[in-house]
Amino acid sequence: MSEKHLEVQEYSDSDLISGCLKGKELHQEVLYKRYFSFAMSVSIRYTKDRNEAMEIVNDSYMKVLENLGAYDSSKSFKAWYSRILVNTSIDNYRRNLKHSSSVSIDNIDKEEQEPEIDIELSVNDILKIFSQIPEQYKVTFNLFEIEGYSHEEIGKLLGVTTSTSRSNLARAKKMVREIYMKEFKSAAKRHEAV
């Protein structure tokens, strides 16, 4: 079987990386395809739509190819790539910051209880919720809750104070709760009534 007909699964990550370092286009294509879904799942959390996420995926992959020589093969490629995806997403957020709008939410109740989730949400439901949250809150939420950054790290990445990061996270959580209650709790009650 010729090299062109090999499937994605037939290559190990180290084989693909080695081929990419040698400039082999097939290896670059297979590596891209292998991690495409993962890359989209990270990027979509930081964007308004799939087109913008696709731009981040492509920009990130170009950075992967440009910096592959610096990759430490003793560490997880996926974790390394994830860091590039997040950083590219943050760069995209900063570029678009001047176009984003601010939403003011006063008197956030820090003791407010988390809603009980009694229905299963699909990926599209989650994306629908996140599409309604202002960018600065969505980015802070993703960095803190999903990526595991501290408020100090988020502040440095976004050029804001630690207290602003905390405030944006609280506001994001409040908005998620409100959207969830409005969109999905009422839908669940209607479903139960049927």
N, CA and C of each residue as an Amber inpcrd file, in Angstrom:
protein
   582
   0.8570000  -1.1820000   0.0000000   0.0000000   0.0000000   0.0000000
   0.8980000   1.2380000   0.0000000   0.5960000   2.1780000  -0.8570000
   1.4270000   3.3710000  -0.9320000   1.1660000   4.2700000   0.2790000
   2.1410000   5.1450000   0.5540000   2.0420000   6.0500000   1.7030000
   0.8080000   6.9440000   1.6160000   0.3930000   7.3100000   0.3930000
  -0.7440000   8.2130000   0.2180000  -2.0640000   7.5950000   0.6580000
  -2.1300000   6.2640000   0.7260000  -3.3800000   5.6100000   1.0710000
  -3.4590000   5.1970000   2.5330000  -2.4400000   5.4940000   3.2950000
  -2.4620000   5.1240000   4.7050000  -3.5230000   5.9370000   5.4380000
  -4.1760000   5.3030000   6.3630000  -5.2210000   5.9500000   7.1460000
  -4.6170000   6.7070000   8.3290000  -5.4170000   7.6200000   8.8900000
  -5.0010000   8.4360000  10.0220000  -4.5090000   7.5780000  11.1820000
  -5.2000000   6.4780000  11.4760000  -4.8690000   5.6430000  12.6260000
  -3.5590000   4.8760000  12.4470000  -3.0560000   4.7540000  11.2300000
  -1.8740000   3.9370000  10.9760000  -0.5750000   4.6320000  11.3840000
  -0.6300000   5.8750000  11.7390000   0.5480000   6.6350000  12.1450000
   0.4830000   6.9100000  13.6420000   1.6120000   6.7970000  14.3110000
   1.6720000   7.2530000  15.7010000   1.9260000   8.7570000  15.6700000
   1.6500000   9.4150000  16.7800000   1.9360000  10.8520000  16.8500000
   3.4090000  11.1230000  16.5780000   4.2870000  10.3070000  17.1410000
   5.7240000  10.5600000  16.9480000   6.1290000  10.3850000  15.4880000
   5.5030000   9.4110000  14.7720000   5.7680000   9.2600000  13.3350000
   5.3140000  10.5020000  12.5720000   4.1240000  10.9800000  12.9170000
   3.5860000  12.1600000  12.2450000   4.4470000  13.3860000  12.5010000
   4.8390000  13.5700000  13.7380000   5.6660000  14.7310000  14.0970000
   7.0010000  14.6640000  13.3700000   7.5950000  13.4770000  13.3510000
   8.8650000  13.2930000  12.6440000   8.7080000  13.6310000  11.1620000
   7.6210000  13.1520000  10.5500000   7.3560000  13.4570000   9.1480000
   7.1180000  14.9400000   8.9140000   6.4030000  15.5770000   9.8310000
   6.1480000  17.0210000   9.7230000   7.4590000  17.8040000   9.8000000
   8.3400000  17.3810000  10.6930000   9.6340000  18.0660000  10.8270000
  10.4660000  17.9420000   9.5470000  10.2040000  16.8720000   8.7830000
  10.8990000  16.6750000   7.5060000  10.1600000  17.3530000   6.3570000
   9.0340000  18.0070000   6.6670000   8.2780000  18.7300000   5.6570000
   7.3680000  17.8670000   4.8040000   7.0410000  16.6640000   5.2480000
   6.1800000  15.7740000   4.4740000   4.7270000  16.2310000   4.5980000
   4.1570000  16.6180000   3.4700000   2.7950000  17.1490000   3.4500000
   1.7650000  16.1360000   3.9180000   1.9230000  14.8700000   3.5590000
   0.9620000  13.8480000   3.9820000   0.9110000  13.7550000   5.5050000
   2.0710000  13.8000000   6.1480000   2.1240000  13.7390000   7.6100000
   1.4600000  14.9650000   8.2240000   1.6790000  16.1380000   7.6080000
   1.0410000  17.3630000   8.0870000  -0.4820000  17.2610000   7.9770000
  -0.9490000  16.7160000   6.8600000  -2.3880000  16.5670000   6.6460000
  -2.9990000  15.5740000   7.6390000  -2.3180000  14.4520000   7.8620000
  -2.8460000  13.4320000   8.7710000  -2.8650000  13.9530000  10.2100000
  -1.8160000  14.6730000  10.6160000  -1.7780000  15.2380000  11.9680000
  -2.9160000  16.2470000  12.1470000  -3.1390000  17.0780000  11.1450000
  -4.2340000  18.0510000  11.1810000  -5.5730000  17.3400000  11.3530000
  -5.8080000  16.3140000  10.5460000  -7.0780000  15.5810000  10.5990000
  -7.2590000  14.8670000  11.9420000  -6.1820000  14.3140000  12.4690000
  -6.2740000  13.5760000  13.7310000  -6.7510000  14.4760000  14.8660000
  -6.2770000  15.7080000  14.8870000  -6.5780000  16.6090000  16.0010000
  -7.6120000  17.6740000  15.6610000  -8.2290000  17.5750000  14.4930000
  -9.1810000  18.6010000  14.0760000 -10.3650000  18.7330000  15.0340000
 -11.0110000  17.6290000  15.3760000 -12.1830000  17.6900000  16.2650000
 -11.8050000  18.2510000  17.6270000 -10.6710000  17.8050000  18.1430000
 -10.1840000  18.3280000  19.4210000  -9.9590000  19.8340000  19.3160000
  -9.2870000  20.2670000  18.2490000  -8.9810000  21.6870000  18.0760000
 -10.2520000  22.5180000  17.9670000 -11.2420000  22.0190000  17.2300000
 -12.5080000  22.7490000  17.1180000 -13.2100000  22.8240000  18.4680000
 -13.1510000  21.7420000  19.2470000 -13.8290000  21.7450000  20.5480000
 -13.2270000  22.7660000  21.4980000 -11.9360000  23.0100000  21.3890000
 -11.2920000  24.0350000  22.2190000 -11.6250000  25.4160000  21.6680000
 -11.4420000  25.6000000  20.3750000 -11.6000000  26.9240000  19.7590000
 -13.0200000  27.4560000  19.8320000 -14.0080000  26.6000000  19.6570000
 -15.4030000  27.0490000  19.6200000 -15.8250000  27.6620000  20.9540000
 -15.1750000  27.2750000  22.0250000 -15.5200000  27.8270000  23.3360000
 -15.1170000  29.2930000  23.4780000 -14.2400000  29.7650000  22.6080000
 -13.7320000  31.1320000  22.7090000 -14.2470000  32.0450000  21.6010000
 -15.1760000  31.5570000  20.7800000 -15.5980000  32.3350000  19.6230000
 -17.1030000  32.5060000  19.5660000 -17.5240000  33.3390000  18.6080000
 -18.9470000  33.5840000  18.3930000 -19.5620000  32.5590000  17.4560000
 -18.7490000  32.0190000  16.5490000 -19.3130000  31.0890000  15.5610000
 -18.2450000  30.1210000  15.0530000 -18.6950000  29.1690000  14.2450000
 -17.8230000  28.1220000  13.7300000 -16.7500000  28.6710000  12.7820000
 -17.0850000  29.6970000  12.0040000 -16.1000000  30.2680000  11.0760000
 -14.9130000  30.8580000  11.8190000 -15.2150000  31.5810000  12.8830000
 -14.1480000  32.1660000  13.6930000 -13.3270000  31.0620000  14.3640000
 -13.9980000  30.0160000  14.8410000 -13.2980000  28.8750000  15.4420000
 -12.3950000  28.2050000  14.4160000 -12.8710000  28.0910000  13.1950000
 -12.0750000  27.4760000  12.1250000 -10.8110000  28.2900000  11.8520000
 -10.9330000  29.6080000  11.8770000  -9.7540000  30.4750000  11.7090000
  -8.7330000  30.2020000  12.8070000  -9.2110000  30.0720000  14.0370000
  -8.3180000  29.8050000  15.1660000  -7.6510000  28.4440000  14.9960000
  -8.4130000  27.4390000  14.5820000  -7.8440000  26.1060000  14.3600000
  -6.7260000  26.1810000  13.3220000  -7.0000000  26.8490000  12.2100000
  -5.9980000  26.9350000  11.1470000  -4.7800000  27.7450000  11.5700000
  -5.0090000  28.8900000  12.2330000  -3.8820000  29.6920000  12.7230000
  -3.0450000  28.8920000  13.7180000  -3.7240000  28.1730000  14.6070000
  -3.0250000  27.3710000  15.6110000  -2.1980000  26.2760000  14.9590000
  -2.7730000  25.6330000  13.9590000  -2.0390000  24.5430000  13.3140000
  -0.8000000  25.0770000  12.6010000  -0.9060000  26.2510000  12.0110000
   0.2830000  26.8570000  11.3890000   1.3560000  27.1170000  12.4450000
   0.9410000  27.5550000  13.6300000   1.8910000  27.7740000  14.7290000
   2.5150000  26.4480000  15.1730000   1.6970000  25.3810000  15.1800000
   2.2220000  24.0560000  15.5240000   3.3380000  23.6910000  14.5560000
   3.0680000  23.8260000  13.2510000   4.0690000  23.4610000  12.2570000
   5.3180000  24.3310000  12.3590000   5.1360000  25.6210000  12.6220000
   6.2680000  26.5370000  12.7370000   7.1170000  26.2610000  13.9690000
   6.5040000  25.7550000  15.0500000   7.2030000  25.5780000  16.3220000
   7.4140000  24.1220000  16.7160000   7.1710000  23.2010000  15.8030000
   7.2620000  21.7790000  16.1150000   8.6510000  21.3760000  16.5840000
   9.6580000  22.0830000  16.1290000  11.0240000  21.8010000  16.5700000
  11.2280000  22.0600000  18.0520000  10.3970000  22.9110000  18.6440000
  10.5070000  23.2330000  20.0770000   9.6680000  22.2960000  20.9370000
   8.8760000  21.4260000  20.3070000   8.0230000  20.5000000  21.0620000
   8.8830000  19.4750000  21.7930000   8.5960000  19.2880000  23.0740000
   9.2950000  18.3110000  23.9170000   8.5490000  16.9850000  23.8160000
   9.1260000  16.0260000  23.1040000   8.4440000  14.7550000  22.8350000
   8.2280000  13.8980000  24.0840000   8.8140000  14.2930000  25.2190000
   8.5650000  13.5520000  26.4610000   7.2230000  13.9560000  27.0820000
   6.6200000  15.0180000  26.5290000   5.3370000  15.5080000  27.0310000
   4.2340000  15.2020000  26.0240000   3.0060000  15.3280000  26.4520000
   1.8440000  15.0520000  25.6140000   1.7320000  16.0870000  24.4860000
   1.6340000  15.6060000  23.2560000   1.4450000  16.5030000  22.1210000
   0.1070000  17.2370000  22.2470000  -0.9180000  16.5010000  22.6610000
  -2.2600000  17.0790000  22.7850000  -2.2640000  18.2510000  23.7690000
  -1.5690000  18.1050000  24.8930000  -1.4960000  19.1820000  25.8860000
  -0.7390000  20.3820000  25.3110000   0.3270000  20.1010000  24.5720000
   1.1170000  21.1810000  23.9540000   0.2600000  21.9180000  22.9300000
  -0.4330000  21.1650000  22.1020000  -1.3040000  21.7440000  21.0830000
  -2.4410000  22.5360000  21.7310000  -2.9820000  22.0200000  22.8250000
  -4.0510000  22.7030000  23.5400000  -3.6030000  24.0860000  23.9930000
  -2.3980000  24.1780000  24.4960000  -1.8540000  25.4660000  24.9560000
  -1.7830000  26.4550000  23.7960000  -1.3550000  25.9640000  22.6250000
  -1.2800000  26.8180000  21.4320000  -2.6850000  27.2600000  21.0290000
  -3.6450000  26.3470000  21.0730000  -5.0320000  26.6890000  20.7350000
  -5.5890000  27.7630000  21.6650000  -5.3620000  27.6010000  22.9590000
  -5.8640000  28.5780000  23.9330000  -5.1910000  29.9260000  23.7100000
  -3.8710000  29.9230000  23.5290000  -3.1610000  31.1890000  23.3170000
  -3.6140000  31.8840000  22.0290000  -3.8310000  31.1160000  20.9790000
  -4.3160000  31.6940000  19.7250000  -5.7270000  32.2400000  19.9130000
  -6.5410000  31.5410000  20.6740000  -7.9000000  32.0180000  20.9730000
  -7.8570000  33.3320000  21.7440000  -6.9500000  33.4210000  22.7050000
  -6.7970000  34.6540000  23.4940000  -6.3190000  35.7890000  22.5960000
  -5.3640000  35.5080000  21.7040000  -4.8980000  36.5310000  20.7610000
  -6.0520000  37.0250000  19.8980000  -6.8870000  36.0960000  19.4300000
  -8.0540000  36.4500000  18.6240000  -9.0160000  37.3110000  19.4430000
  -9.2370000  36.9350000  20.6840000 -10.1170000  37.7050000  21.5770000
  -9.5840000  39.1330000  21.7320000  -8.2860000  39.2690000  21.9590000
  -7.7020000  40.6110000  22.1370000  -7.8630000  41.4550000  20.8760000
  -7.6370000  40.8260000  19.6970000  -7.7990000  41.5610000  18.4390000
  -9.2270000  42.0630000  18.2710000 -10.1900000  41.2540000  18.7010000
 -11.6010000  41.5990000  18.5240000 -12.1850000  42.3640000  19.7010000
 -11.3870000  42.6300000  20.7270000 -11.8720000  43.2800000  21.9350000
 -12.5210000  44.6210000  21.6510000 -11.9670000  45.3680000  20.7270000
 -12.5210000  46.6850000  20.4180000 -13.9180000  46.6080000  19.8120000
 -14.2850000  45.4130000  19.2900000 -15.6020000  45.2480000  18.6840000
 -16.6400000  44.6830000  19.6520000 -16.1770000  44.2590000  20.8140000
 -17.1210000  43.6330000  21.7490000 -17.8500000  44.6950000  22.5610000
 -18.9980000  44.3110000  23.0430000 -19.7880000  45.2440000  23.8390000
 -19.7020000  44.8540000  25.3030000 -19.8650000  45.8390000  26.1600000
 -19.8420000  45.5900000  27.5930000 -21.2510000  45.4530000  28.1190000
 -21.4030000  44.5360000  29.0440000 -22.6860000  44.3500000  29.7070000
 -22.4440000  44.5690000  31.1840000 -23.2540000  45.3970000  31.8000000
 -23.0890000  45.6730000  33.2160000 -24.1060000  44.8840000  34.0180000
 -23.6070000  44.1500000  34.9670000 -24.4760000  43.4160000  35.8830000
 -24.0660000  43.8220000  37.2840000 -24.9720000  44.4460000  37.9880000
 -24.6710000  44.9090000  39.3390000 -25.2700000  43.9700000  40.3690000
 -24.7550000  44.0700000  41.5710000 -25.2910000  43.3320000  42.7120000
 -25.3400000  41.8250000  42.4980000 -24.2230000  41.2670000  42.1510000
 -24.1680000  39.8190000  41.9720000 -24.2330000  39.1590000  43.3400000
 -25.1620000  38.2450000  43.4880000 -25.3210000  37.5220000  44.7400000
 -24.3320000  36.3670000  44.7610000 -23.2660000  36.5120000  45.5510000
 -22.2240000  35.4860000  45.5920000 -22.6930000  34.2070000  46.2560000
 -23.7500000  34.2750000  47.0270000 -24.2440000  33.0910000  47.7200000
 -25.3300000  32.3690000  46.9320000 -25.6200000  32.8540000  45.7450000
 -26.6860000  32.2670000  44.9460000 -26.3890000  30.7890000  44.6800000
 -27.4010000  29.9660000  44.7890000 -27.2440000  28.5290000  44.6140000
 -27.1620000  28.1710000  43.1360000 -26.3880000  27.1260000  42.8470000
 -26.3310000  26.5960000  41.4940000 -27.6690000  25.9310000  41.1990000
 -28.1750000  26.0610000  39.9820000 -29.4420000  25.4130000  39.6700000
 -29.2620000  23.9050000  39.5880000 -30.3000000  23.1910000  39.9390000
 -30.2540000  21.7460000  39.7840000 -30.4440000  21.4380000  38.3140000
 -29.5820000  20.6010000  37.7870000 -29.6930000  20.2400000  36.3840000
 -30.3960000  18.9030000  36.3140000 -31.6340000  18.9410000  35.8180000
 -32.4150000  17.7200000  35.7520000 -32.6990000  17.2890000  34.3250000
 -32.0850000  17.9940000  33.3660000 -32.1850000  17.5610000  31.9750000
 -30.7780000  17.5060000  31.4020000 -30.6210000  16.6830000  30.4110000
 -29.3190000  16.5270000  29.7840000 -29.1980000  17.5440000  28.6570000
 -28.1100000  18.2930000  28.6460000 -27.9070000  19.2870000  27.6100000
 -27.0060000  18.7160000  26.5150000 -27.3440000  18.9960000  25.2710000
 -26.5030000  18.5790000  24.1560000 -25.3970000  19.6140000  23.9620000
 -24.4450000  19.2850000  23.1290000 -23.3710000  20.2240000  22.8010000
 -23.9780000  21.4910000  22.2080000 -24.9570000  21.3390000  21.3390000
 -25.5940000  22.5120000  20.7380000 -26.3030000  23.3750000  21.7710000
 -26.9030000  22.7460000  22.7980000 -27.5420000  23.5040000  23.8740000
 -26.5070000  24.3320000  24.6330000 -25.3770000  23.7080000  24.9130000
 -24.3020000  24.3990000  25.6350000 -23.7650000  25.5510000  24.7920000
 -23.5600000  25.3040000  23.5000000 -23.0800000  26.3680000  22.6120000
 -24.0990000  27.4930000  22.5160000 -25.3860000  27.1460000  22.5580000
 -26.4370000  28.1700000  22.5240000 -26.3410000  29.0690000  23.7490000
 -26.1260000  28.4680000  24.9110000 -25.9650000  29.2480000  26.1380000
 -24.7590000  30.1690000  26.0140000 -23.6320000  29.5980000  25.5890000
 -22.4000000  30.3820000  25.5290000 -22.4360000  31.4560000  24.4570000
 -23.2480000  31.2790000  23.4220000 -23.3320000  32.3030000  22.3790000
 -23.9990000  33.5700000  22.8860000 -24.7150000  33.4710000  24.0080000
 -25.4330000  34.6210000  24.5610000 -24.6350000  35.3790000  25.6190000
 -23.4450000  34.9160000  25.9000000 -22.6140000  35.5370000  26.9350000
 -21.5870000  36.4500000  26.2740000 -21.4010000  37.6680000  26.7870000
 -20.3850000  38.5630000  26.2190000 -19.0030000  37.9050000  26.2270000
 -18.2250000  38.2540000  25.2310000 -16.9220000  37.6200000  25.0190000
 -16.0230000  37.6340000  26.2570000 -15.9190000  38.7890000  26.9480000
 -14.9940000  38.8650000  28.0850000 -15.3870000  37.8860000  29.1890000
 -16.6680000  37.6390000  29.3520000 -17.1250000  36.6870000  30.3710000
 -16.8860000  35.2540000  29.9140000 -17.1630000  34.9950000  28.6390000
 -16.9800000  33.6530000  28.0840000 -15.5100000  33.2390000  28.1600000
 -14.6220000  34.1410000  27.7940000 -13.1900000  33.8340000  27.8100000
 -12.7200000  33.5610000  29.2340000 -13.1220000  34.3990000  30.1750000
 -12.7400000  34.1980000  31.5730000 -13.2860000  32.8740000  32.0990000
 -14.5470000  32.5810000  31.8030000 -15.1670000  31.3240000  32.2280000
 -14.3780000  30.1300000  31.6910000 -14.0750000  30.1440000  30.4070000
 -13.3250000  29.0410000  29.7900000 -11.9460000  28.8720000  30.4030000
 -11.2390000  29.9830000  30.5610000  -9.8860000  29.8980000  31.1060000
  -9.8820000  29.3680000  32.5330000 -10.8350000  29.8130000  33.3450000
 -10.8670000  29.4040000  34.7530000 -11.4750000  28.0090000  34.9280000
 -12.6760000  27.8220000  34.4320000 -13.4240000  26.5930000  34.6940000
 -12.9680000  25.4050000  33.8500000 -12.5610000  25.6480000  32.6320000
 -12.2400000  24.5380000  31.7380000 -10.7370000  24.3250000  31.6080000
  -9.9800000  25.4010000  31.4220000  -8.5370000  25.2710000  31.2320000
  -7.7660000  25.2200000  32.5470000  -8.3760000  25.6800000  33.6410000
  -7.7260000  25.6010000  34.9480000  -6.7530000  26.7180000  35.2760000
  -6.8550000  27.8430000  34.5860000  -5.9890000  28.9790000  34.8910000
  -6.4520000  29.6290000  36.1910000  -5.5090000  30.2440000  36.8980000
  -5.8550000  31.0120000  38.0960000  -6.2930000  32.4130000  37.6660000
  -6.9140000  33.1450000  38.5860000  -7.3230000  34.5160000  38.2670000
  -6.1070000  35.4000000  37.9890000  -4.9980000  35.1290000  38.6590000
  -3.7820000  35.8970000  38.4040000  -3.2980000  35.6580000  36.9740000
  -3.3030000  34.3960000  36.5320000  -2.8710000  34.0680000  35.1730000
  -3.8180000  34.6680000  34.1400000  -5.1060000  34.6020000  34.4210000
  -6.0960000  35.1720000  33.5010000  -5.8850000  36.6730000  33.3840000
  -5.6580000  37.3210000  34.5180000  -5.4110000  38.7580000  34.5020000
  -4.2390000  39.1240000  33.6110000  -3.1570000  38.3560000  33.7080000
  -1.9770000  38.6260000  32.8720000  -2.2730000  38.3720000  31.4000000
  -2.9720000  37.2780000  31.1020000  -3.2980000  36.9530000  29.7100000
  -4.1800000  38.0130000  29.0670000  -5.1740000  38.4880000  29.8200000
  -6.1620000  39.4040000  29.2600000  -5.8690000  40.8700000  29.5340000
  -4.8420000  41.1360000  30.3330000  -4.5080000  42.5220000  30.6480000
  -5.5130000  43.1820000  31.5610000  -6.0450000  42.3950000  32.5160000
  -7.0030000  42.9280000  33.4840000  -6.5030000  42.5940000  34.8850000
  -7.1310000  43.1910000  35.8860000  -6.7490000  42.9000000  37.2650000
  -7.3310000  41.5530000  37.6900000  -6.7840000  41.0090000  38.7630000
  -7.2870000  39.7570000  39.3260000  -8.7370000  39.9140000  39.7550000
  -9.0660000  41.0480000  40.3410000 -10.4490000  41.2600000  40.7860000
 -11.4070000  41.3600000  39.5950000 -10.9520000  41.9150000  38.4840000
 -11.7900000  41.9580000  37.2810000 -12.0360000  40.5440000  36.7640000
 -11.0040000  39.7100000  36.8090000 -11.1610000  38.3190000  36.3920000
 -12.1960000  37.6150000  37.2620000 -12.0930000  37.8060000  38.5780000
 -13.0650000  37.1970000  39.5020000 -14.4850000  37.7050000  39.2180000
 -14.5990000  38.9940000  39.0100000 -15.8950000  39.6080000  38.7400000
 -16.4810000  39.0850000  37.4240000 -15.6430000  38.9860000  36.3880000
 -16.1160000  38.4780000  35.0970000 -16.5720000  37.0260000  35.2130000
 -15.8680000  36.2320000  36.0180000 -16.2690000  34.8390000  36.2180000
 -17.6190000  34.7760000  36.9340000 -17.7840000  35.5760000  37.9730000
 -19.0570000  35.5900000  38.7050000 -20.1980000  36.0100000  37.7820000
 -19.9450000  37.0090000  36.9610000 -20.9740000  37.4800000  36.0350000
 -21.2910000  36.4130000  34.9900000 -20.2570000  35.7350000  34.5040000
 -20.4770000  34.6650000  33.5190000 -21.3390000  33.5570000  34.1150000
 -21.0220000  33.1470000  35.3310000 -21.7940000  32.0960000  35.9810000
 -23.2430000  32.5210000  36.1910000 -23.4270000  33.7710000  36.5900000
 -24.7840000  34.2840000  36.7980000 -25.5590000  34.2740000  35.4890000
 -24.9220000  34.7010000  34.4100000 -25.5850000  34.7150000  33.1090000
 -25.9050000  33.2970000  32.6370000 -24.9760000  32.3660000  32.8440000
 -25.2190000  30.9690000  32.4560000 -26.4260000  30.4320000  33.2100000
 -26.4770000  30.7090000  34.5150000 -27.6260000  30.2570000  35.3200000
 -28.9270000  30.8440000  34.7910000 -28.9160000  32.1590000  34.5180000
 -30.1340000  32.8240000  34.0510000 -30.5870000  32.2840000  32.6980000
 -29.6420000  32.0890000  31.7960000 -29.9880000  31.5660000  30.4710000
 -30.4880000  30.1320000  30.5920000 -29.8150000  29.3530000  31.4160000
 -30.2270000  27.9630000  31.6150000 -31.6560000  27.9150000  32.1550000
 -31.9140000  28.7080000  33.1820000 -33.2480000  28.7080000  33.7930000
 -34.3040000  29.1510000  32.7770000 -33.9920000  30.1640000  32.0070000
 -34.9460000  30.6920000  31.0390000 -35.1730000  29.7110000  29.8890000
 -34.0970000  29.2130000  29.3120000 -34.1940000  28.4000000  28.0990000
 -34.5440000  26.9400000  28.3680000 -33.9270000  26.3570000  29.3780000
 -34.0020000  24.9100000  29.5170000 -34.8860000  24.4340000  30.6630000
 -34.9340000  25.1570000  31.7470000 -35.8230000  24.7660000  32.8470000
 -37.2730000  24.8740000  32.3930000 -37.6140000  25.9670000  31.7050000
 -38.9910000  26.1230000  31.2460000 -39.3220000  25.0800000  30.1810000
 -38.3620000  24.7250000  29.3460000 -38.5780000  23.6830000  28.3300000
 -38.8020000  22.3350000  29.0040000 -38.0560000  22.0670000  30.0800000
 -38.2170000  20.8030000  30.8090000 -39.5920000  20.7350000  31.4620000
 -40.0570000  21.8460000  32.0120000 -41.3830000  21.8790000  32.6460000
 -42.4730000  21.6550000  31.6030000 -42.3130000  22.2480000  30.4270000
 -43.3080000  22.0390000  29.3550000 -43.3140000  20.5770000  28.9300000
 -42.1180000  19.9860000  28.8610000 -41.9930000  18.5870000  28.4690000
 -42.6600000  17.6700000  29.4900000 -42.4750000  17.9790000  30.7870000
 -43.0880000  17.1810000  31.8440000 -44.6110000  17.2770000  31.8190000
 -45.1300000  18.4310000  31.4260000 -46.5780000  18.6470000  31.4050000
 -47.2570000  17.8580000  30.2890000 -46.4910000  17.4660000  29.2940000
 -47.0650000  16.7460000  28.1500000 -47.3320000  15.3220000  28.4500000
